[in-house]
Structures are given as structure tokens and as C-alpha cells.
Amino acid sequence: MCRNIKLLFNFDPPVTEEEVRAASLQFVRKISGFNKPSKANEAAFYSALDDIAAISMRLLTSLETTAPPKNREEEAAKAKERSMARFGD
């Protein structure tokens, strides 16, 4: 599950709320053990998701770096090359 959480800091274009929410969802799924919560746990699950997404966005927008922003397409190509070398797919 957590392999789907992508690095989100220092990219051009900057991170979107959708990307932060997707990463937060993966995190909440991992630590709760639920892919989809039961009705009894649904409110707590989605409340935690909202809180973690908000905190993550606050973190990402407050971080600073002197490094130039990474290009999303170049980083995706590098990841694909690593995957090909590792799995041969």
C-alpha cells in the first residue's frame, strides 16, 4: 500500500490537493488496515483522512529548499526505468 505514496515536495508544477489527499488516503488505509472502512468506522476513517491531508498540505507549503524544483515527467521516467531494471516489465 505505502509504495503508492509519492514524493510530493519540490516539484514543478507544485503539489495539488488531489495528490495530497491520495497520499493521505494510502497512509490512513495502511495504518488502519482498512481499504474501505465499515459503516461503524467510516466517520473516524474519513475524519482522519481530512486531518492528515490538511496537515500534509500545511507541511508541504511551509517547507523551503534552495534546490531547483524537480520535473514531474523526468522523475516519472526515472521511476519507470528503475522499475524496468528491477522487475523487467
Rosetta blueprint (number, residue, H / E / L):
1 M L
2 C H
3 R H
4 N H
5 I L
6 K L
7 L L
8 L L
9 F L
10 N L
11 F E
12 D E
13 P L
14 P L
15 V L
16 T L
17 E H
18 E H
19 E H
20 V H
21 R H
22 A H
23 A H
24 S H
25 L H
26 Q H
27 F H
28 V H
29 R H
30 K H
31 I H
32 S H
33 G L
34 F L
35 N L
36 K L
37 P L
38 S L
39 K H
40 A H
41 N H
42 E H
43 A H
44 A H
45 F H
46 Y H
47 S H
48 A H
49 L H
50 D H
51 D H
52 I H
53 A H
54 A H
55 I H
56 S H
57 M H
58 R H
59 L H
60 L H
61 T H
62 S H
63 L L
64 E L
65 T L
66 T L
67 A L
68 P L
69 P L
70 K E
71 N E
72 R H
73 E H
74 E H
75 E H
76 A H
77 A H
78 K H
79 A H
80 K H
81 E H
82 R H
83 S H
84 M H
85 A H
86 R H
87 F H
88 G L
89 D L
